[in-house]
Amino acid sequence: MTVTTLLLVLMLGTVTLLVGAGVLALLIQRPAWCAPFAGALAAMMLMATITGLLVAITHN
């Protein structure tokens, strides 16, 4: 793996964690917004999972 790929994966993971923490903080403050943000959070986690799988596959 090249350094560029590792930096891209690290950046994507960091952004995913930051967005997840922001969504969690927002849902704690405004529980009525749970329905729309639950879908967004699920989509974000799906993207993170797919990225992790791609990294695992290309690493071998």
PDB file with SEQRES, HELIX, SHEET and CRYST1 records, atoms N, CA, C and O in Angstrom:
SEQRES   1 A   60  MET THR VAL THR THR LEU LEU LEU VAL LEU MET LEU GLY          
SEQRES   2 A   60  THR VAL THR LEU LEU VAL GLY ALA GLY VAL LEU ALA LEU          
SEQRES   3 A   60  LEU ILE GLN ARG PRO ALA TRP CYS ALA PRO PHE ALA GLY          
SEQRES   4 A   60  ALA LEU ALA ALA MET MET LEU MET ALA THR ILE THR GLY          
SEQRES   5 A   60  LEU LEU VAL ALA ILE THR HIS ASN                              
HELIX    1 AA1 VAL A    3  GLN A   29  1                                  27    
HELIX    2 AA2 PRO A   31  TRP A   33  5                                   3    
HELIX    3 AA3 CYS A   34  HIS A   59  1                                  26    
CRYST1    1.000    1.000    1.000  90.00  90.00  90.00 P 1           1          
ATOM      1  N   MET A   1       0.824  -1.183   0.000  1.00  0.00           N  
ATOM      2  CA  MET A   1       0.000   0.000   0.000  1.00  0.00           C  
ATOM      3  C   MET A   1       0.864   1.241   0.000  1.00  0.00           C  
ATOM      4  O   MET A   1       1.896   1.302   0.669  1.00  0.00           O  
ATOM      5  N   THR A   2       0.440   2.202  -0.740  1.00  0.00           N  
ATOM      6  CA  THR A   2       1.212   3.431  -0.783  1.00  0.00           C  
ATOM      7  C   THR A   2       0.799   4.357   0.366  1.00  0.00           C  
ATOM      8  O   THR A   2      -0.241   4.174   0.999  1.00  0.00           O  
ATOM      9  N   VAL A   3       1.630   5.330   0.604  1.00  0.00           N  
ATOM     10  CA  VAL A   3       1.363   6.292   1.675  1.00  0.00           C  
ATOM     11  C   VAL A   3       0.100   7.095   1.367  1.00  0.00           C  
ATOM     12  O   VAL A   3      -0.659   7.431   2.276  1.00  0.00           O  
ATOM     13  N   THR A   4      -0.126   7.403   0.089  1.00  0.00           N  
ATOM     14  CA  THR A   4      -1.315   8.162  -0.299  1.00  0.00           C  
ATOM     15  C   THR A   4      -2.591   7.401   0.040  1.00  0.00           C  
ATOM     16  O   THR A   4      -3.557   7.989   0.526  1.00  0.00           O  
ATOM     17  N   THR A   5      -2.597   6.107  -0.212  1.00  0.00           N  
ATOM     18  CA  THR A   5      -3.759   5.289   0.104  1.00  0.00           C  
ATOM     19  C   THR A   5      -3.995   5.230   1.600  1.00  0.00           C  
ATOM     20  O   THR A   5      -5.136   5.320   2.056  1.00  0.00           O  
ATOM     21  N   LEU A   6      -2.945   5.083   2.354  1.00  0.00           N  
ATOM     22  CA  LEU A   6      -3.086   5.040   3.805  1.00  0.00           C  
ATOM     23  C   LEU A   6      -3.597   6.370   4.352  1.00  0.00           C  
ATOM     24  O   LEU A   6      -4.432   6.389   5.257  1.00  0.00           O  
ATOM     25  N   LEU A   7      -3.104   7.474   3.810  1.00  0.00           N  
ATOM     26  CA  LEU A   7      -3.582   8.783   4.247  1.00  0.00           C  
ATOM     27  C   LEU A   7      -5.048   8.985   3.892  1.00  0.00           C  
ATOM     28  O   LEU A   7      -5.801   9.563   4.676  1.00  0.00           O  
ATOM     29  N   LEU A   8      -5.459   8.516   2.725  1.00  0.00           N  
ATOM     30  CA  LEU A   8      -6.856   8.624   2.314  1.00  0.00           C  
ATOM     31  C   LEU A   8      -7.760   7.822   3.243  1.00  0.00           C  
ATOM     32  O   LEU A   8      -8.825   8.296   3.638  1.00  0.00           O  
ATOM     33  N   VAL A   9      -7.343   6.622   3.590  1.00  0.00           N  
ATOM     34  CA  VAL A   9      -8.127   5.778   4.496  1.00  0.00           C  
ATOM     35  C   VAL A   9      -8.181   6.406   5.882  1.00  0.00           C  
ATOM     36  O   VAL A   9      -9.232   6.400   6.522  1.00  0.00           O  
ATOM     37  N   LEU A  10      -7.072   6.943   6.349  1.00  0.00           N  
ATOM     38  CA  LEU A  10      -7.046   7.607   7.651  1.00  0.00           C  
ATOM     39  C   LEU A  10      -7.950   8.837   7.666  1.00  0.00           C  
ATOM     40  O   LEU A  10      -8.671   9.070   8.636  1.00  0.00           O  
ATOM     41  N   MET A  11      -7.912   9.613   6.600  1.00  0.00           N  
ATOM     42  CA  MET A  11      -8.767  10.789   6.520  1.00  0.00           C  
ATOM     43  C   MET A  11     -10.244  10.400   6.484  1.00  0.00           C  
ATOM     44  O   MET A  11     -11.068  11.027   7.149  1.00  0.00           O  
ATOM     45  N   LEU A  12     -10.578   9.369   5.710  1.00  0.00           N  
ATOM     46  CA  LEU A  12     -11.965   8.923   5.633  1.00  0.00           C  
ATOM     47  C   LEU A  12     -12.448   8.400   6.982  1.00  0.00           C  
ATOM     48  O   LEU A  12     -13.575   8.677   7.392  1.00  0.00           O  
ATOM     49  N   GLY A  13     -11.602   7.651   7.664  1.00  0.00           N  
ATOM     50  CA  GLY A  13     -11.972   7.155   8.988  1.00  0.00           C  
ATOM     51  C   GLY A  13     -12.158   8.276   9.992  1.00  0.00           C  
ATOM     52  O   GLY A  13     -13.081   8.235  10.806  1.00  0.00           O  
ATOM     53  N   THR A  14     -11.292   9.276   9.944  1.00  0.00           N  
ATOM     54  CA  THR A  14     -11.400  10.413  10.861  1.00  0.00           C  
ATOM     55  C   THR A  14     -12.668  11.213  10.595  1.00  0.00           C  
ATOM     56  O   THR A  14     -13.370  11.595  11.531  1.00  0.00           O  
ATOM     57  N   VAL A  15     -12.963  11.466   9.330  1.00  0.00           N  
ATOM     58  CA  VAL A  15     -14.175  12.204   8.985  1.00  0.00           C  
ATOM     59  C   VAL A  15     -15.414  11.412   9.407  1.00  0.00           C  
ATOM     60  O   VAL A  15     -16.378  11.989   9.910  1.00  0.00           O  
ATOM     61  N   THR A  16     -15.389  10.108   9.206  1.00  0.00           N  
ATOM     62  CA  THR A  16     -16.525   9.272   9.600  1.00  0.00           C  
ATOM     63  C   THR A  16     -16.757   9.341  11.101  1.00  0.00           C  
ATOM     64  O   THR A  16     -17.897   9.475  11.546  1.00  0.00           O  
ATOM     65  N   LEU A  17     -15.692   9.251  11.883  1.00  0.00           N  
ATOM     66  CA  LEU A  17     -15.833   9.328  13.333  1.00  0.00           C  
ATOM     67  C   LEU A  17     -16.316  10.703  13.788  1.00  0.00           C  
ATOM     68  O   LEU A  17     -17.146  10.800  14.692  1.00  0.00           O  
ATOM     69  N   LEU A  18     -15.801  11.766  13.168  1.00  0.00           N  
ATOM     70  CA  LEU A  18     -16.238  13.112  13.536  1.00  0.00           C  
ATOM     71  C   LEU A  18     -17.709  13.349  13.206  1.00  0.00           C  
ATOM     72  O   LEU A  18     -18.446  13.925  14.006  1.00  0.00           O  
ATOM     73  N   VAL A  19     -18.127  12.907  12.035  1.00  0.00           N  
ATOM     74  CA  VAL A  19     -19.536  13.068  11.659  1.00  0.00           C  
ATOM     75  C   VAL A  19     -20.422  12.227  12.572  1.00  0.00           C  
ATOM     76  O   VAL A  19     -21.488  12.677  12.994  1.00  0.00           O  
ATOM     77  N   GLY A  20     -19.985  11.014  12.876  1.00  0.00           N  
ATOM     78  CA  GLY A  20     -20.757  10.163  13.786  1.00  0.00           C  
ATOM     79  C   GLY A  20     -20.896  10.784  15.166  1.00  0.00           C  
ATOM     80  O   GLY A  20     -21.973  10.737  15.760  1.00  0.00           O  
ATOM     81  N   ALA A  21     -19.832  11.359  15.676  1.00  0.00           N  
ATOM     82  CA  ALA A  21     -19.890  12.017  16.988  1.00  0.00           C  
ATOM     83  C   ALA A  21     -20.793  13.246  16.940  1.00  0.00           C  
ATOM     84  O   ALA A  21     -21.535  13.506  17.887  1.00  0.00           O  
ATOM     85  N   GLY A  22     -20.737  13.994  15.857  1.00  0.00           N  
ATOM     86  CA  GLY A  22     -21.616  15.157  15.705  1.00  0.00           C  
ATOM     87  C   GLY A  22     -23.081  14.773  15.635  1.00  0.00           C  
ATOM     88  O   GLY A  22     -23.932  15.423  16.242  1.00  0.00           O  
ATOM     89  N   VAL A  23     -23.373  13.709  14.888  1.00  0.00           N  
ATOM     90  CA  VAL A  23     -24.754  13.239  14.796  1.00  0.00           C  
ATOM     91  C   VAL A  23     -25.237  12.743  16.154  1.00  0.00           C  
ATOM     92  O   VAL A  23     -26.374  13.008  16.544  1.00  0.00           O  
ATOM     93  N   LEU A  24     -24.392  12.035  16.865  1.00  0.00           N  
ATOM     94  CA  LEU A  24     -24.779  11.555  18.191  1.00  0.00           C  
ATOM     95  C   LEU A  24     -25.067  12.719  19.134  1.00  0.00           C  
ATOM     96  O   LEU A  24     -26.052  12.685  19.872  1.00  0.00           O  
ATOM     97  N   ALA A  25     -24.228  13.737  19.118  1.00  0.00           N  
ATOM     98  CA  ALA A  25     -24.455  14.909  19.975  1.00  0.00           C  
ATOM     99  C   ALA A  25     -25.748  15.617  19.592  1.00  0.00           C  
ATOM    100  O   ALA A  25     -26.484  16.077  20.465  1.00  0.00           O  
ATOM    101  N   LEU A  26     -26.029  15.709  18.297  1.00  0.00           N  
ATOM    102  CA  LEU A  26     -27.261  16.354  17.850  1.00  0.00           C  
ATOM    103  C   LEU A  26     -28.484  15.553  18.264  1.00  0.00           C  
ATOM    104  O   LEU A  26     -29.497  16.128  18.663  1.00  0.00           O  
ATOM    105  N   LEU A  27     -28.401  14.241  18.175  1.00  0.00           N  
ATOM    106  CA  LEU A  27     -29.545  13.409  18.557  1.00  0.00           C  
ATOM    107  C   LEU A  27     -29.790  13.445  20.057  1.00  0.00           C  
ATOM    108  O   LEU A  27     -30.930  13.304  20.500  1.00  0.00           O  
ATOM    109  N   ILE A  28     -28.750  13.630  20.835  1.00  0.00           N  
ATOM    110  CA  ILE A  28     -28.941  13.746  22.280  1.00  0.00           C  
ATOM    111  C   ILE A  28     -29.672  15.049  22.603  1.00  0.00           C  
ATOM    112  O   ILE A  28     -30.506  15.086  23.507  1.00  0.00           O  
ATOM    113  N   GLN A  29     -29.360  16.117  21.865  1.00  0.00           N  
ATOM    114  CA  GLN A  29     -29.999  17.411  22.109  1.00  0.00           C  
ATOM    115  C   GLN A  29     -31.409  17.484  21.526  1.00  0.00           C  
ATOM    116  O   GLN A  29     -32.299  18.083  22.129  1.00  0.00           O  
ATOM    117  N   ARG A  30     -31.615  16.880  20.365  1.00  0.00           N  
ATOM    118  CA  ARG A  30     -32.913  16.956  19.685  1.00  0.00           C  
ATOM    119  C   ARG A  30     -33.406  15.548  19.338  1.00  0.00           C  
ATOM    120  O   ARG A  30     -33.215  15.096  18.209  1.00  0.00           O  
ATOM    121  N   PRO A  31     -34.030  14.855  20.277  1.00  0.00           N  
ATOM    122  CA  PRO A  31     -34.485  13.472  20.013  1.00  0.00           C  
ATOM    123  C   PRO A  31     -35.533  13.372  18.904  1.00  0.00           C  
ATOM    124  O   PRO A  31     -35.696  12.302  18.319  1.00  0.00           O  
ATOM    125  N   ALA A  32     -36.244  14.456  18.602  1.00  0.00           N  
ATOM    126  CA  ALA A  32     -37.269  14.396  17.551  1.00  0.00           C  
ATOM    127  C   ALA A  32     -36.657  14.223  16.166  1.00  0.00           C  
ATOM    128  O   ALA A  32     -37.355  13.822  15.234  1.00  0.00           O  
ATOM    129  N   TRP A  33     -35.387  14.512  16.013  1.00  0.00           N  
ATOM    130  CA  TRP A  33     -34.731  14.393  14.715  1.00  0.00           C  
ATOM    131  C   TRP A  33     -34.155  13.000  14.475  1.00  0.00           C  
ATOM    132  O   TRP A  33     -33.409  12.805  13.515  1.00  0.00           O  
ATOM    133  N   CYS A  34     -34.480  12.042  15.312  1.00  0.00           N  
ATOM    134  CA  CYS A  34     -33.881  10.711  15.215  1.00  0.00           C  
ATOM    135  C   CYS A  34     -34.163  10.021  13.881  1.00  0.00           C  
ATOM    136  O   CYS A  34     -33.280   9.371  13.322  1.00  0.00           O  
ATOM    137  N   ALA A  35     -35.381  10.157  13.371  1.00  0.00           N  
ATOM    138  CA  ALA A  35     -35.739   9.434  12.150  1.00  0.00           C  
ATOM    139  C   ALA A  35     -34.874   9.840  10.960  1.00  0.00           C  
ATOM    140  O   ALA A  35     -34.295   8.955  10.330  1.00  0.00           O  
ATOM    141  N   PRO A  36     -34.751  11.122  10.613  1.00  0.00           N  
ATOM    142  CA  PRO A  36     -33.932  11.446   9.448  1.00  0.00           C  
ATOM    143  C   PRO A  36     -32.445  11.176   9.657  1.00  0.00           C  
ATOM    144  O   PRO A  36     -31.750  10.766   8.727  1.00  0.00           O  
ATOM    145  N   PHE A  37     -31.962  11.403  10.862  1.00  0.00           N  
ATOM    146  CA  PHE A  37     -30.533  11.219  11.094  1.00  0.00           C  
ATOM    147  C   PHE A  37     -30.143   9.757  11.243  1.00  0.00           C  
ATOM    148  O   PHE A  37     -28.984   9.406  11.023  1.00  0.00           O  
ATOM    149  N   ALA A  38     -31.082   8.903  11.610  1.00  0.00           N  
ATOM    150  CA  ALA A  38     -30.765   7.478  11.702  1.00  0.00           C  
ATOM    151  C   ALA A  38     -30.414   6.927  10.323  1.00  0.00           C  
ATOM    152  O   ALA A  38     -29.496   6.118  10.190  1.00  0.00           O  
ATOM    153  N   GLY A  39     -31.140   7.363   9.306  1.00  0.00           N  
ATOM    154  CA  GLY A  39     -30.836   6.930   7.943  1.00  0.00           C  
ATOM    155  C   GLY A  39     -29.483   7.450   7.469  1.00  0.00           C  
ATOM    156  O   GLY A  39     -28.724   6.727   6.824  1.00  0.00           O  
ATOM    157  N   ALA A  40     -29.190   8.698   7.789  1.00  0.00           N  
ATOM    158  CA  ALA A  40     -27.905   9.276   7.393  1.00  0.00           C  
ATOM    159  C   ALA A  40     -26.751   8.565   8.095  1.00  0.00           C  
ATOM    160  O   ALA A  40     -25.716   8.299   7.486  1.00  0.00           O  
ATOM    161  N   LEU A  41     -26.933   8.263   9.365  1.00  0.00           N  
ATOM    162  CA  LEU A  41     -25.885   7.568  10.115  1.00  0.00           C  
ATOM    163  C   LEU A  41     -25.677   6.152   9.583  1.00  0.00           C  
ATOM    164  O   LEU A  41     -24.544   5.678   9.491  1.00  0.00           O  
ATOM    165  N   ALA A  42     -26.769   5.483   9.236  1.00  0.00           N  
ATOM    166  CA  ALA A  42     -26.651   4.134   8.663  1.00  0.00           C  
ATOM    167  C   ALA A  42     -25.912   4.167   7.327  1.00  0.00           C  
ATOM    168  O   ALA A  42     -25.087   3.295   7.053  1.00  0.00           O  
ATOM    169  N   ALA A  43     -26.199   5.161   6.500  1.00  0.00           N  
ATOM    170  CA  ALA A  43     -25.508   5.284   5.213  1.00  0.00           C  
ATOM    171  C   ALA A  43     -24.025   5.560   5.408  1.00  0.00           C  
ATOM    172  O   ALA A  43     -23.192   5.032   4.672  1.00  0.00           O  
ATOM    173  N   MET A  44     -23.694   6.380   6.392  1.00  0.00           N  
ATOM    174  CA  MET A  44     -22.296   6.690   6.661  1.00  0.00           C  
ATOM    175  C   MET A  44     -21.544   5.441   7.143  1.00  0.00           C  
ATOM    176  O   MET A  44     -20.417   5.187   6.718  1.00  0.00           O  
ATOM    177  N   MET A  45     -22.168   4.678   8.017  1.00  0.00           N  
ATOM    178  CA  MET A  45     -21.521   3.459   8.505  1.00  0.00           C  
ATOM    179  C   MET A  45     -21.363   2.434   7.385  1.00  0.00           C  
ATOM    180  O   MET A  45     -20.377   1.698   7.349  1.00  0.00           O  
ATOM    181  N   LEU A  46     -22.330   2.385   6.473  1.00  0.00           N  
ATOM    182  CA  LEU A  46     -22.215   1.484   5.324  1.00  0.00           C  
ATOM    183  C   LEU A  46     -21.032   1.878   4.450  1.00  0.00           C  
ATOM    184  O   LEU A  46     -20.297   1.012   3.975  1.00  0.00           O  
ATOM    185  N   MET A  47     -20.843   3.176   4.235  1.00  0.00           N  
ATOM    186  CA  MET A  47     -19.695   3.637   3.450  1.00  0.00           C  
ATOM    187  C   MET A  47     -18.384   3.291   4.143  1.00  0.00           C  
ATOM    188  O   MET A  47     -17.418   2.901   3.487  1.00  0.00           O  
ATOM    189  N   ALA A  48     -18.346   3.429   5.454  1.00  0.00           N  
ATOM    190  CA  ALA A  48     -17.127   3.095   6.193  1.00  0.00           C  
ATOM    191  C   ALA A  48     -16.842   1.599   6.116  1.00  0.00           C  
ATOM    192  O   ALA A  48     -15.686   1.193   5.997  1.00  0.00           O  
ATOM    193  N   THR A  49     -17.879   0.788   6.182  1.00  0.00           N  
ATOM    194  CA  THR A  49     -17.701  -0.669   6.081  1.00  0.00           C  
ATOM    195  C   THR A  49     -17.199  -1.067   4.701  1.00  0.00           C  
ATOM    196  O   THR A  49     -16.295  -1.894   4.581  1.00  0.00           O  
ATOM    197  N   ILE A  50     -17.777  -0.487   3.670  1.00  0.00           N  
ATOM    198  CA  ILE A  50     -17.343  -0.800   2.299  1.00  0.00           C  
ATOM    199  C   ILE A  50     -15.898  -0.367   2.087  1.00  0.00           C  
ATOM    200  O   ILE A  50     -15.126  -1.080   1.446  1.00  0.00           O  
ATOM    201  N   THR A  51     -15.529   0.787   2.616  1.00  0.00           N  
ATOM    202  CA  THR A  51     -14.144   1.249   2.492  1.00  0.00           C  
ATOM    203  C   THR A  51     -13.197   0.299   3.209  1.00  0.00           C  
ATOM    204  O   THR A  51     -12.128  -0.025   2.691  1.00  0.00           O  
ATOM    205  N   GLY A  52     -13.584  -0.145   4.393  1.00  0.00           N  
ATOM    206  CA  GLY A  52     -12.752  -1.103   5.123  1.00  0.00           C  
ATOM    207  C   GLY A  52     -12.598  -2.414   4.369  1.00  0.00           C  
ATOM    208  O   GLY A  52     -11.514  -2.996   4.343  1.00  0.00           O  
ATOM    209  N   LEU A  53     -13.674  -2.876   3.758  1.00  0.00           N  
ATOM    210  CA  LEU A  53     -13.588  -4.106   2.967  1.00  0.00           C  
ATOM    211  C   LEU A  53     -12.683  -3.923   1.754  1.00  0.00           C  
ATOM    212  O   LEU A  53     -11.887  -4.804   1.430  1.00  0.00           O  
ATOM    213  N   LEU A  54     -12.805  -2.777   1.082  1.00  0.00           N  
ATOM    214  CA  LEU A  54     -11.940  -2.524  -0.068  1.00  0.00           C  
ATOM    215  C   LEU A  54     -10.467  -2.481   0.322  1.00  0.00           C  
ATOM    216  O   LEU A  54      -9.605  -2.994  -0.391  1.00  0.00           O  
ATOM    217  N   VAL A  55     -10.199  -1.865   1.457  1.00  0.00           N  
ATOM    218  CA  VAL A  55      -8.812  -1.805   1.927  1.00  0.00           C  
ATOM    219  C   VAL A  55      -8.319  -3.206   2.264  1.00  0.00           C  
ATOM    220  O   VAL A  55      -7.190  -3.561   1.926  1.00  0.00           O  
ATOM    221  N   ALA A  56      -9.142  -3.996   2.920  1.00  0.00           N  
ATOM    222  CA  ALA A  56      -8.743  -5.358   3.274  1.00  0.00           C  
ATOM    223  C   ALA A  56      -8.498  -6.215   2.030  1.00  0.00           C  
ATOM    224  O   ALA A  56      -7.559  -7.010   1.997  1.00  0.00           O  
ATOM    225  N   ILE A  57      -9.332  -6.056   1.024  1.00  0.00           N  
ATOM    226  CA  ILE A  57      -9.185  -6.848  -0.197  1.00  0.00           C  
ATOM    227  C   ILE A  57      -7.937  -6.429  -0.962  1.00  0.00           C  
ATOM    228  O   ILE A  57      -7.176  -7.281  -1.420  1.00  0.00           O  
ATOM    229  N   THR A  58      -7.725  -5.136  -1.103  1.00  0.00           N  
ATOM    230  CA  THR A  58      -6.583  -4.676  -1.898  1.00  0.00           C  
ATOM    231  C   THR A  58      -5.265  -4.847  -1.146  1.00  0.00           C  
ATOM    232  O   THR A  58      -4.199  -4.826  -1.762  1.00  0.00           O  
ATOM    233  N   HIS A  59      -5.323  -5.013   0.165  1.00  0.00           N  
ATOM    234  CA  HIS A  59      -4.101  -5.188   0.943  1.00  0.00           C  
ATOM    235  C   HIS A  59      -3.460  -6.554   0.691  1.00  0.00           C  
ATOM    236  O   HIS A  59      -2.240  -6.690   0.773  1.00  0.00           O  
ATOM    237  N   ASN A  60      -4.263  -7.547   0.391  1.00  0.00           N  
ATOM    238  CA  ASN A  60      -3.725  -8.907   0.170  1.00  0.00           C  
ATOM    239  C   ASN A  60      -3.141  -9.059  -1.179  1.00  0.00           C  
ATOM    240  O   ASN A  60      -2.649 -10.134  -1.521  1.00  0.00           O  
TER     241      ASN A  60                                                      
END                                                                             
